[in-house]
Structure formats: structure tokens, C-alpha cells
Amino acid sequence: MNNKKSKTTRNIIIVIIAALLIGWGLLGEDDKTPMTQEEYKDASTFDLHYACEQILKEKLDDEDSYESTDSFRYKNNGAVCDFDKKECSIVIGYSAKNLYGGRVKGGFFCKFKTDDRKNPTQLLGWSVI
């Protein structure tokens, strides 16, 4: 009898802990709240830079030869964001090998629609510059 009671108690405790962990995971996400204009301006643009780099690498003949050259020298990694439109543009300086194996330098421009947390949600356009 005691053994059945301890198993039941243990199962109840496991269920309560699981429910608390699930509730904490679902309710504890404060990062979904919209940013103020000032927070948006100061927010990291790392995700935008990374997303633009991935698009650029897909366009290269040899994506393993990609090297970032000057994007990180600029404030916000070269990104310019508009809080009202929730759009960000970013320019990446890079070098990579061409079809003949020679290293070339260039620039790559991406424009993204973003969410309220400055995460890229939609690619609006890109171009090689």
C-alpha cells in the first residue's frame, strides 16, 4: 500500500513540475513585447547581418571563400533601420573567389522587413554593389 502511495505521489509531483516548466516556458517570454523607438534604434543588428550574409553566400561561386571585409567597422554593422516602417537596410563588404580562383572584393545590399524586435521577417530586396 505504501509503495502505491509513493508512486502516486511521485507521479503527481512529476506532473506538477512538468506543468510548471511548460507554463514558465510559455509565459516567461518577455522578449515578444514590442520595442520602443529608442530600444529599436539601439537593438542589435546581428541577426540582420547574418541573414544578409547567408543570402550573399548563396549567390557566390565559392561560398567557402567568403570573408567579411568592413561591415563591422560601422555602427550597427552597416545597418540603417526605420522604426515606423519596420524596415532595415544593410550593406556588407566582402571578398570571395570568382570562377577563376581570383579573389575579388565587393559590396552586397539587403533590405528586410522586420518584426517589433528588429528580427528579419521578410527579404524585400538585395543587390550586388
N, C-alpha and C positions, 0 to 999 in steps of 0.2 A: 504494500500500500504506500509506504513511504517513497519507494522508488518511482511509482506512478506520479506522485505529487511533485517530486523533484523534477521529473521530466516535463510535466505540465508547466511548472513554474519557470523552468529553463526556456521552454518554447515561448511562453508569454513574454519573458524578458527579451528574447531574440526578436520577436515581432515588434515590441515597443522600440527597441534600439533601431531596427530597420526603418520603422515609420519615422522616427526622429531624424535619422540620417537622410532619408528621402525628402522629408519636409524641409530640412535645413538646406539641402541642395537646391530645391525648387524655390524656396522663399528667400534664400540668402544671396540672390544675385542682384546686388545693388548697382552693378555696372550697366544695367539696362535703362537707367534713368537718363533722360535727355540732358545734354551738357548745356551750360550757359554759353553765351557768345565768347566770354573770356576763357572759359575752360576749353572750348572748341579750338580757339586760336592757339592755345598753349599745348594742346594734346599732341602726343607723339604721331609722327607720320611714318613710323617704321613699317606698318602693315601696307601702306600705300606704296612705299618704296619697294618692298618685297614683291607685291603683286605686279608692279610695273617691270621689275627685273625678270619675273617669270615669263611675262609676255614677250619681252625682248629676247630672252634665251630661246624661246620657241621659234623666233624669226631668224636666228643665226645659223650659219652653215655648220659651225662647230661650237655648240653651247658650252662645252668644257673649257674652251679657250677664253670665255668671258672674264673680264676684270673691270670692276668699277674704278673710275679714274678720279672724278671730282665731285660727285653728288654730295658726299658727306662734309664738304667744306662749307656748304651753305646752310643757313638757318633752316630748320625743318627739313633737312635732306633735299633741298631744292623744291619743296612743295609750296604751292600757293593755294589757299583754301578760301572759299566763300561760304560763310556761315548761313546766310539767307537762302542760297540755292542748294546748300549741302553738296557742293562740288569741290573737288581738289584736282589741281594740275600738278604734275611733277616732271622734272627733267632729269635724266640720268646721263652722266658722261661715262663712256665705256671704251674699252678696246677689246678686240677679238680678232681671231684669224679669219681670213677670207678663204675662198675656194682654193687659192694657190698657196696657202700656208703663210702668207704675209700678214703681219699684224697691222690692223687699221684702227683709227680712233673715230669716234662718232658720238652723236647725242641721240637720245630717244625720249620722246614726249608721250605721256599718258594723261588722260583726263578721266576721272572717276566720279560717279555719283556716290555719295557716302551716306551712312546712317547717322543718327544723332551722336554717335560715339567716335566719328571720324574713321570708321572702318569702311573699306571699299565694298560697295554692293553691286555696282554695275559699271562696266567699261563703256565710256561714252566715245572714246576715240584714241588713236595712237598714230604717231608718225616718226620717221627717222629724220633727224635734223643734222 
